[in-house]
Amino acid sequence: MLDIKFIRENKEIVAAGARKKHTEIDLDALIALDDERKALLGEVEEMRAKQNEVSKQISTIINTEKKNELIAQMQELKDALQKKEDELKETMKKWQELMLKVPNVPDMSVPDGDSDEDNKEIKVWGDKTAFDFEPKSHIDIMTNLDMVDFERGVKVSGFRGYFLKKDGALLSYAIWNYARDFFLKKGFDPLLVPTIVRKSNLYGTGHLPNEAEDVYKTQDDDYLIGTSEISTMGYYSDEVLPKGKLPVKFLSFSPCYRREAGSHGKDTKGLIRVHEFYKLEQVILCEASHEESVKWHEWLNRNTEEFIESLGIPYHTVLNCGGDLGQGQVKKYDIELWVPMEEKYREISSASYFHDFQTRRFNIKYKDEQGKSKYAHSLNCTAIPTPRILVSLIENYQNADGTVTIPEVLRPYMGGRSTIGESVEKAKEDSEDMPSSDE
């Protein structure tokens, strides 16, 4: 959430930022409502002060007639105050609704654009995998190697359901454990977070109200998180941190849930877009400084780039355009992995910073050297999600004989093995060597 004072003093900048994000917001209506809010608040405070003054007078008066007269006046004032407080409450509700819709101002380096198609490529790493055989999709490879079961996944869970099994499950465990070791060396504190949260946490991160259709809701009006950023940001809500504690660096892990409501008909097969997945998330709270936010933003994104490079998977990094930024994001990078069978890059990680947009909503502050309270700045970046990473990993590391080479860094987490599966030829030979049932 932006400061209303900042909005009033920089209306044209905020309006330009909203246009860049393709967000419609009537700032004139918001400012007029803010004028009304402040006027009503002044009236209410004046009436409360008068009420307190009359109460003190009543307690000191002995004359019954005079006291009854003041009590009658007090009742009139009380009724008038109640009406004015109700009016203020309704105005405050409208004001808060409009304030929650005002998007953060994007950084000047953010390019113009309508969607992810307009994001700007800023880095390419690794050569796109070339094969001297007919490659297969991750769906075919994993099905042939009994690593996944989509049919039973749909039977049990419904559309986009899946079971990871045997080496599919073990490979996921290996990625989690390797990622844990890799990122904790960067100085993060590990955190296992709740997946069921109160609605206020989604408003705090900016996922509500804009992404309401994509969020799972419980019968108790709680919500299932789509990223552990949501729970992690709520950890220090309504707290004042000592400056020496900053930066706070969490590596958060959780199951995640997304309805994919806006993706009907997209990626309906395979592991690209599923309703349930797991994610390690990097989250930082730092000092209220643009320079600090920029520094940690680059650091977070580079962490994930290094992780992907250690796996040996080709990728590129893009700078997101205005139309592909979330409500609270000032700037965002996406890392996208090469998917051979689609012949394109697919998003695996997003790194964003928000200035104090989220921390104002969560009321997370710290005290500077002068003892003054300030809202911290917040950032987050995907460390790694599963099972989506399996798509690129499996397809890029497939072999002609139907096996999959395990990246070297994951082998210690896979019992020292270097390969998943056995060759089709070997499996066929073993089958032919087996005695028949009538021998």
C-alpha positions as CSV (number, residue, x, y, z in Angstrom):
1,M,0.0,0.0,0.0
2,L,1.3,3.5,-0.9
3,D,1.2,6.3,1.7
4,I,-1.8,8.6,1.0
5,K,0.5,11.6,1.5
6,F,2.8,10.3,-1.2
7,I,-0.2,9.7,-3.5
8,R,-1.5,13.3,-2.9
9,E,1.9,14.8,-3.5
10,N,2.9,12.7,-6.5
11,K,-0.5,12.1,-8.1
12,E,0.9,12.2,-11.7
13,I,3.7,9.8,-10.9
14,V,1.3,7.3,-9.3
15,A,-1.1,7.7,-12.3
16,A,1.7,7.1,-14.8
17,G,2.8,4.0,-12.8
18,A,-0.8,2.7,-12.9
19,R,-0.9,3.2,-16.7
20,K,2.4,1.4,-17.1
21,K,0.9,-1.5,-15.2
22,H,-2.3,-1.3,-17.2
23,T,-4.3,-0.7,-14.0
24,E,-7.3,1.5,-13.8
25,I,-7.6,3.7,-10.7
26,D,-9.4,7.0,-10.2
27,L,-7.0,9.0,-8.1
28,D,-9.2,12.1,-8.1
29,A,-12.0,10.1,-6.5
30,L,-9.5,8.7,-3.9
31,I,-8.2,12.2,-3.0
32,A,-11.8,13.5,-2.8
33,L,-12.7,10.6,-0.5
34,D,-9.6,11.3,1.6
35,D,-10.7,14.9,2.0
36,E,-14.1,13.7,3.2
37,R,-12.4,11.2,5.5
38,K,-10.2,13.8,7.1
39,A,-13.1,16.3,7.5
40,L,-15.3,13.6,9.2
41,L,-12.4,12.5,11.4
42,G,-11.9,16.1,12.5
43,E,-15.7,16.5,13.3
44,V,-15.7,13.2,15.3
45,E,-12.6,14.2,17.3
46,E,-14.1,17.6,18.1
47,M,-17.4,16.0,19.2
48,R,-15.6,13.4,21.4
49,A,-13.6,16.2,23.0
50,K,-16.8,18.1,23.7
51,Q,-18.4,14.9,25.1
52,N,-15.5,14.5,27.5
53,E,-15.7,18.1,28.6
54,V,-19.5,17.8,29.3
55,S,-18.9,14.6,31.2
56,K,-16.4,16.3,33.5
57,Q,-18.8,19.2,34.1
58,I,-21.6,16.8,35.0
59,S,-19.5,15.2,37.7
60,T,-18.8,18.5,39.4
61,I,-22.4,19.9,39.4
62,I,-24.5,19.5,42.5
63,N,-27.7,21.3,41.2
64,T,-30.1,18.6,40.0
65,E,-31.9,20.7,37.4
66,K,-28.6,21.9,35.9
67,K,-27.2,18.4,35.9
68,N,-30.3,17.0,34.2
69,E,-30.1,19.7,31.5
70,L,-26.4,18.8,30.8
71,I,-27.3,15.1,30.8
72,A,-30.0,15.8,28.1
73,Q,-27.4,17.7,26.1
74,M,-25.0,14.9,26.6
75,Q,-27.5,12.4,25.1
76,E,-28.1,14.6,22.1
77,L,-24.4,14.9,21.6
78,K,-24.0,11.1,22.0
79,D,-26.7,10.4,19.3
80,A,-25.1,12.9,16.9
81,L,-21.6,11.5,17.6
82,Q,-22.9,7.9,16.9
83,K,-24.3,9.0,13.5
84,K,-21.1,10.8,12.6
85,E,-19.0,7.8,13.6
86,D,-21.2,5.6,11.4
87,E,-20.7,8.0,8.6
88,L,-16.9,8.0,9.2
89,K,-16.8,4.2,9.3
90,E,-18.6,3.9,6.0
91,T,-16.2,6.5,4.4
92,M,-13.2,4.7,5.9
93,K,-14.4,1.4,4.3
94,K,-14.7,3.0,0.9
95,W,-11.3,4.8,1.3
96,Q,-9.5,1.5,2.3
97,E,-11.1,-0.3,-0.7
98,L,-9.7,2.4,-3.1
99,M,-6.3,2.5,-1.3
100,L,-5.9,-1.3,-1.7
101,K,-6.4,-0.9,-5.5
102,V,-3.6,1.7,-6.0
103,P,-0.6,-0.1,-7.6
104,N,3.0,0.5,-6.6
105,V,5.0,2.7,-8.9
106,P,7.3,0.6,-11.1
107,D,11.0,1.4,-11.4
108,M,12.1,3.6,-14.3
109,S,14.1,0.7,-15.8
110,V,10.9,-1.3,-16.2
111,P,10.0,-1.5,-20.0
112,D,6.6,-0.7,-21.4
113,G,4.5,-3.7,-22.5
114,D,1.2,-5.4,-22.3
115,S,2.1,-9.0,-21.2
116,D,5.0,-11.5,-20.7
117,E,5.4,-11.4,-24.5
118,D,6.9,-8.0,-24.1
119,N,9.4,-8.9,-21.4
120,K,13.0,-8.0,-22.2
121,E,15.7,-10.7,-22.4
122,I,18.7,-9.5,-20.5
123,K,20.8,-12.7,-20.1
124,V,21.2,-16.1,-21.8
125,W,23.1,-18.9,-20.2
126,G,24.0,-22.3,-21.7
127,D,23.4,-23.7,-25.2
128,K,20.0,-25.0,-26.1
129,T,20.2,-28.8,-26.0
130,A,20.8,-30.6,-29.3
131,F,20.0,-34.3,-29.8
132,D,21.3,-36.8,-32.3
133,F,18.1,-38.9,-31.7
134,E,14.4,-38.2,-31.7
135,P,13.8,-36.7,-28.2
136,K,10.6,-37.3,-26.1
137,S,8.6,-35.1,-23.9
138,H,8.8,-35.3,-20.1
139,I,5.4,-36.9,-20.1
140,D,6.5,-39.8,-22.2
141,I,9.9,-40.2,-20.5
142,M,8.5,-40.1,-17.0
143,T,5.6,-42.4,-17.9
144,N,7.9,-44.9,-19.5
145,L,10.2,-44.9,-16.5
146,D,7.3,-45.2,-14.1
147,M,8.1,-41.9,-12.5
148,V,4.7,-40.3,-12.7
149,D,1.0,-41.4,-13.0
150,F,-1.3,-38.9,-14.5
151,E,-4.3,-41.1,-15.0
152,R,-4.5,-42.1,-11.3
153,G,-3.7,-38.5,-10.4
154,V,-6.8,-37.3,-12.2
155,K,-8.9,-40.2,-10.8
156,V,-7.9,-39.1,-7.2
157,S,-7.5,-35.4,-7.5
158,G,-9.3,-34.3,-10.6
159,F,-8.1,-32.0,-13.4
160,R,-4.3,-31.5,-13.4
161,G,-3.9,-34.2,-10.8
162,Y,-0.7,-36.3,-10.7
163,F,1.3,-38.8,-8.6
164,L,5.1,-38.6,-8.6
165,K,6.4,-42.1,-7.8
166,K,9.5,-44.1,-7.5
167,D,12.4,-42.1,-9.1
168,G,10.0,-39.2,-9.8
169,A,9.5,-38.8,-6.1
170,L,13.1,-39.5,-5.2
171,L,14.3,-36.9,-7.7
172,S,12.0,-34.3,-6.1
173,Y,13.4,-35.1,-2.7
174,A,16.9,-34.8,-4.1
175,I,16.1,-31.3,-5.5
176,W,14.6,-30.1,-2.2
177,N,17.6,-31.4,-0.2
178,Y,20.2,-30.0,-2.6
179,A,18.4,-26.6,-2.7
180,R,18.2,-26.5,1.0
181,D,22.0,-27.1,1.3
182,F,22.7,-24.7,-1.6
183,F,20.7,-21.7,-0.3
184,L,21.4,-22.1,3.4
185,K,25.0,-21.5,2.6
186,K,23.9,-18.1,1.4
187,G,23.0,-17.2,5.0
188,F,19.2,-17.8,5.0
189,D,17.3,-19.0,8.1
190,P,15.1,-22.0,7.2
191,L,11.4,-21.7,7.8
192,L,8.5,-24.2,7.3
193,V,5.4,-22.1,7.0
194,P,1.6,-22.6,7.4
195,T,-0.3,-23.2,4.2
196,I,-3.7,-22.2,5.6
197,V,-3.7,-18.4,6.4
198,R,-6.1,-15.6,7.2
199,K,-7.3,-13.4,4.4
200,S,-5.4,-10.4,5.8
201,N,-2.1,-12.1,4.8
202,L,-3.1,-12.2,1.1
203,Y,-4.2,-8.5,1.2
204,G,-0.8,-7.8,2.9
205,T,1.2,-9.3,0.0
206,G,-1.1,-7.8,-2.7
207,H,-2.4,-11.2,-3.9
208,L,-5.9,-10.0,-2.9
209,P,-8.1,-8.4,-4.2
210,N,-6.6,-8.7,-7.7
211,E,-6.0,-12.5,-7.8
212,A,-9.1,-13.7,-6.0
213,E,-10.1,-16.1,-8.7
214,D,-6.8,-18.0,-8.5
215,V,-6.9,-18.6,-4.7
216,Y,-8.3,-21.6,-2.9
217,K,-10.6,-20.7,0.0
218,T,-11.7,-22.8,2.9
219,Q,-15.3,-23.1,4.4
220,D,-14.0,-21.0,7.3
221,D,-13.0,-18.1,5.1
222,D,-9.3,-18.8,5.4
223,Y,-7.1,-19.3,2.3
224,L,-4.5,-21.8,1.0
225,I,-1.3,-20.1,0.0
226,G,0.0,-20.0,-3.6
227,T,3.5,-19.2,-2.4
228,S,5.2,-19.3,1.0
229,E,6.0,-15.6,0.6
230,I,2.4,-15.0,2.0
231,S,3.0,-16.8,5.3
232,T,6.5,-15.6,5.7
233,M,5.5,-11.9,5.3
234,G,2.9,-12.4,8.0
235,Y,5.6,-13.6,10.5
236,Y,6.6,-10.2,11.7
237,S,3.3,-8.4,11.1
238,D,2.6,-5.6,13.7
239,E,6.1,-5.8,15.0
240,V,9.0,-3.3,15.3
241,L,12.4,-4.9,14.6
242,P,15.7,-3.6,15.9
243,K,17.7,-2.2,13.0
244,G,20.6,-4.6,13.8
245,K,18.4,-7.5,12.9
246,L,18.2,-6.4,9.3
247,P,18.4,-7.8,6.8
248,V,16.1,-10.7,7.7
249,K,16.7,-13.6,5.3
250,F,14.3,-16.5,5.2
251,L,14.4,-19.7,3.1
252,S,10.8,-20.8,3.3
253,F,9.3,-24.1,2.2
254,S,5.7,-25.1,1.8
255,P,3.2,-26.9,-0.4
256,C,1.4,-24.4,-2.6
257,Y,-2.0,-24.3,-4.2
258,R,-3.3,-22.3,-7.3
259,R,-6.6,-22.7,-9.1
260,E,-5.1,-21.6,-12.4
261,A,-8.4,-20.0,-13.1
262,G,-7.0,-17.7,-15.7
263,S,-5.2,-20.5,-17.5
264,H,-8.2,-22.5,-18.8
265,G,-7.1,-24.7,-21.7
266,K,-3.4,-23.9,-21.2
267,D,-0.8,-26.6,-20.4
268,T,-3.4,-29.1,-19.6
269,K,-0.9,-32.0,-19.9
270,G,2.2,-32.7,-17.9
271,L,3.8,-30.9,-15.0
272,I,4.0,-27.3,-16.3
273,R,0.8,-26.0,-14.7
274,V,-0.6,-28.0,-11.8
275,H,-2.9,-27.1,-8.8
276,E,-0.6,-28.5,-6.1
277,F,3.2,-28.0,-6.0
278,Y,6.1,-27.4,-3.6
279,K,8.3,-24.4,-3.5
280,L,11.4,-23.0,-1.7
281,E,11.1,-19.3,-1.5
282,Q,13.7,-16.6,-0.6
283,V,12.3,-13.7,1.4
284,I,14.1,-10.6,2.6
285,L,13.3,-7.7,4.9
286,C,15.8,-4.9,4.6
287,E,16.3,-1.2,5.5
288,A,14.0,1.4,3.9
289,S,16.5,2.3,1.1
290,H,16.0,2.0,-2.6
291,E,19.7,1.2,-3.0
292,E,19.4,-1.6,-0.4
293,S,16.3,-3.0,-2.2
294,V,18.1,-3.0,-5.6
295,K,21.2,-4.6,-4.1
296,W,19.3,-7.5,-2.5
297,H,17.1,-7.9,-5.6
298,E,20.1,-8.6,-7.8
299,W,21.5,-10.9,-5.1
300,L,18.3,-12.9,-4.8
301,N,18.0,-13.4,-8.5
302,R,21.6,-14.3,-8.9
303,N,21.2,-17.0,-6.2
304,T,18.6,-18.8,-8.3
305,E,20.6,-18.3,-11.5
306,E,23.6,-20.0,-9.8
307,F,21.4,-22.8,-8.6
308,I,20.2,-23.4,-12.2
309,E,23.7,-23.2,-13.6
310,S,24.9,-25.8,-11.1
311,L,22.2,-28.2,-12.5
312,G,23.4,-27.4,-16.0
313,I,20.1,-26.4,-17.4
314,P,20.0,-23.7,-20.2
315,Y,18.1,-20.6,-19.2
316,H,17.5,-17.0,-19.9
317,T,16.6,-14.1,-17.6
318,V,14.0,-11.5,-18.6
319,L,13.2,-8.1,-17.2
320,N,9.4,-8.0,-16.8
321,C,7.5,-5.2,-18.6
322,G,4.9,-3.0,-16.8
323,G,2.0,-5.1,-18.0
324,D,3.5,-8.2,-16.4
325,L,4.1,-6.7,-13.0
326,G,1.9,-7.5,-10.0
327,Q,0.2,-4.8,-8.0
328,G,2.9,-4.3,-5.4
329,Q,6.0,-5.0,-7.5
330,V,8.5,-2.2,-8.3
331,K,10.6,-4.4,-10.5
332,K,10.7,-8.1,-11.4
333,Y,13.0,-10.6,-13.1
334,D,11.9,-14.0,-14.4
335,I,14.3,-16.9,-14.9
336,E,13.0,-19.2,-17.6
337,L,14.4,-22.7,-18.4
338,W,14.8,-24.2,-21.8
339,V,12.1,-26.9,-22.6
340,P,13.4,-28.8,-25.7
341,M,10.1,-30.4,-26.8
342,E,8.3,-27.0,-26.7
343,E,11.3,-25.2,-28.2
344,K,10.9,-22.3,-25.8
345,Y,11.8,-21.0,-22.4
346,R,9.4,-21.6,-19.4
347,E,9.3,-19.5,-16.2
348,I,10.8,-21.3,-13.2
349,S,11.5,-18.3,-10.9
350,S,10.5,-14.7,-10.2
351,A,12.5,-12.2,-8.2
352,S,10.7,-9.0,-7.0
353,Y,11.1,-6.1,-4.7
354,F,8.3,-4.0,-3.3
355,H,9.8,-1.1,-1.3
356,D,7.4,-0.6,1.7
357,F,4.2,-1.6,-0.2
358,Q,3.8,-4.9,1.6
359,T,5.2,-3.9,5.0
360,R,2.8,-0.9,5.3
361,R,0.0,-3.4,5.0
362,F,1.6,-5.8,7.5
363,N,2.7,-3.0,9.7
364,I,6.3,-4.2,9.8
365,K,8.7,-1.5,11.1
366,Y,12.2,-1.1,12.4
367,K,13.9,1.7,14.4
368,D,16.8,3.5,12.8
369,E,19.8,5.0,14.5
370,Q,17.8,8.0,15.7
371,G,15.1,5.8,17.1
372,K,12.6,6.7,14.4
373,S,10.2,4.0,13.2
374,K,10.3,3.2,9.5
375,Y,8.6,0.6,7.4
376,A,11.0,-2.1,6.2
377,H,11.4,-3.0,2.6
378,S,10.5,-6.4,1.3
379,L,11.7,-8.7,-1.5
380,N,11.2,-12.3,-2.6
381,C,12.5,-14.7,-5.1
382,T,11.7,-18.3,-6.0
383,A,14.5,-20.6,-5.0
384,I,13.0,-23.6,-6.9
385,P,9.6,-25.1,-7.5
386,T,8.8,-28.7,-8.0
387,P,7.5,-30.5,-10.0
388,R,7.9,-27.8,-12.7
389,I,11.7,-28.0,-12.8
390,L,11.4,-31.7,-13.6
391,V,10.0,-30.7,-17.0
392,S,13.3,-29.1,-18.1
393,L,15.6,-31.4,-16.2
394,I,14.1,-34.6,-17.6
395,E,13.9,-33.3,-21.2
396,N,17.4,-31.8,-21.3
397,Y,19.0,-34.8,-19.6
398,Q,17.3,-37.6,-21.6
399,N,19.3,-40.2,-23.5
400,A,18.7,-42.1,-26.7
401,D,18.2,-45.4,-24.8
402,G,15.3,-44.0,-22.8
403,T,17.2,-43.3,-19.6
404,V,17.8,-39.9,-17.9
405,T,21.2,-38.7,-16.7
406,I,21.1,-37.3,-13.2
407,P,22.9,-34.0,-12.9
408,E,26.2,-34.4,-11.0
409,V,25.2,-32.2,-8.1
410,L,22.1,-34.3,-7.4
411,R,23.8,-37.6,-7.4
412,P,24.8,-37.6,-3.7
413,Y,21.1,-37.1,-3.0
414,M,20.1,-40.0,-5.3
415,G,22.3,-42.6,-3.6
416,G,25.3,-41.9,-5.8
417,R,23.4,-43.0,-8.9
418,S,24.2,-41.3,-12.2
419,T,21.2,-42.5,-14.3
420,I,17.4,-43.0,-13.9
421,G,16.0,-46.1,-15.6
422,E,17.6,-48.7,-17.8
423,S,17.9,-48.6,-21.5
424,V,14.9,-49.8,-23.6
425,E,17.3,-52.4,-25.2
426,K,18.5,-53.7,-21.8
427,A,14.9,-54.0,-20.5
428,K,13.9,-55.9,-23.7
429,E,16.9,-58.3,-23.3
430,D,16.1,-59.0,-19.7
431,S,12.5,-59.7,-20.6
432,E,13.6,-62.1,-23.3
433,D,16.0,-63.9,-20.9
434,M,13.2,-64.5,-18.4
435,P,11.9,-68.1,-18.4
436,S,8.3,-68.4,-19.7
437,S,5.6,-69.6,-17.5
438,D,5.4,-73.0,-19.1
439,E,9.1,-73.8,-18.7
